[in-house]
């Protein structure tokens, strides 16, 4: 059970990092265009 929880936590953190990176890049491109 613990290993599954660790895998889920790692996956959640990785997914969050990807989403944050995409949002930051999107904001950067919008700002650059303006």
Legacy VTK file of the C-alpha trace (Angstrom):
# vtk DataFile Version 3.0
C-alpha trace
ASCII
DATASET POLYDATA
POINTS 34 float
0.000 0.000 0.000
2.810 2.408 0.883
4.599 1.936 -2.446
1.364 2.709 -4.307
0.959 5.911 -2.276
4.552 6.956 -3.033
4.006 6.307 -6.769
0.762 8.322 -6.726
2.444 11.199 -4.865
5.378 11.229 -7.309
2.970 11.176 -10.266
0.890 14.000 -8.762
3.991 16.149 -8.162
5.264 15.504 -11.706
1.855 16.368 -13.170
1.683 19.553 -11.076
5.189 20.552 -12.223
4.197 20.044 -15.892
0.999 22.103 -15.459
2.882 24.924 -13.700
5.576 24.933 -16.413
2.924 25.095 -19.167
1.127 27.963 -17.397
4.388 29.884 -16.914
5.372 29.387 -20.573
1.882 30.430 -21.735
2.020 33.604 -19.624
5.539 34.337 -20.876
4.492 34.034 -24.526
1.403 36.221 -23.985
3.520 38.853 -22.249
6.133 38.705 -25.016
3.477 39.283 -27.707
2.118 42.351 -25.892
LINES 1 35
34 0 1 2 3 4 5 6 7 8 9 10 11 12 13 14 15 16 17 18 19 20 21 22 23 24 25 26 27 28 29 30 31 32 33
